[in-house]
């Protein structure tokens, strides 16, 4: 089952502002290169870097989501993808603590922390932070997929 990410207004605004700044920088470099003698390799590099990061930020905005399949829990943050087998998930806890250390795959302060076991069987000290739009439904689906799941109150 696929769950889209909840997006806070501040996260959306920040992503779009930085993306527009990146694309604006590309335009500025193109205009500047017509006015000043800048070597073509430098122009290409000065355009490629902010263009890459702009596209990366757009992908994060549109392609952040979470999947629960028969075997895995998968997280997609733009072009990045992370998955763990369901049997390795140890516990979940809802949180709004922004300062709690975690792997951040969330675009909202309304998060769920997911702790999982590493290959050696020890629970990872750094949880995965996600923010599904349908939080209660996500927790129900994850509890159904992982029968011995420990759930903490947030």
Secondary structure as UniProt FT lines:
FT   STRAND          2..5
FT   HELIX           9..35
FT   HELIX           40..62
FT   STRAND          64..68
FT   STRAND          72..77
FT   TURN            78..79
FT   STRAND          80..85
FT   HELIX           86..88
FT   STRAND          89..95
FT   TURN            98..99
FT   STRAND          102..105
FT   STRAND          111..117
FT   TURN            119..120
FT   STRAND          127..130
FT   HELIX           135..145
FT   TURN            147..148
FT   STRAND          150..152
//
